[in-house]
């Protein structure tokens, strides 16, 4: 029976990939990649020559049926995203759901995802947490923040460097200036950094030092 493999890829450092992930990527008949250029760098590094097809949020509705049919015909397929685990703020869910409907076997490999090291490194309680990913940019953003005011668990968010200050200011407005938080950026890369403090202190810090790179914000619960 064929199988769909969901394969985590490094979030920065190319060494952060498992031996099994490398083997699977070599053995399957096709790799679905969010961006074939980005994945191509990883495949070249590990001398993987498996064919790739593009599969991302803008075409996944159109390509799912084709890939499911290939799986049903007996071809093993691996799915990767640009960085981290498929389905975590990245494409993956729709294909998994369709495979479940068609009784296609699915296997998810353990591996890299950005929010776990950021959460553990924050120094905030990580025995109970909620992962919120990216907040809505406009519609629903205020209602989402309002709903999180009473959240007692540690909260984890993804954000771009261009919206970091605005997001921290909104957190301060809804959660209070003194709420503890951390901002991690460029995880596993050369310029990896985690800045910890109150929301007010983080706003001051990043107002003076403009952030770069992918960002994870961890905020203390109420």
JOTAVEN-V596936 format. One line per field, one symbol per residue. psi: psi as a letter, one per 40 degrees, with the letter a starting at -180 (. if undefined). A space follows every 10 residues. Layout:
psi=???
//
This chain:
psi=hiihhhhiii echeegiidd dddddddidi hhhdhddddd dddddefheh iiihhaeeed ddeddddddd ddeehhhihi idhahhegfi iddddddddd defhhhhhii aiiddddddd edeihedhih heahiidche dddddddede heihihiiii ddeddddddd ddddeidehi iihhifheid fhhhhiaidd dddddeddgh iiiihhhhhi i.
//
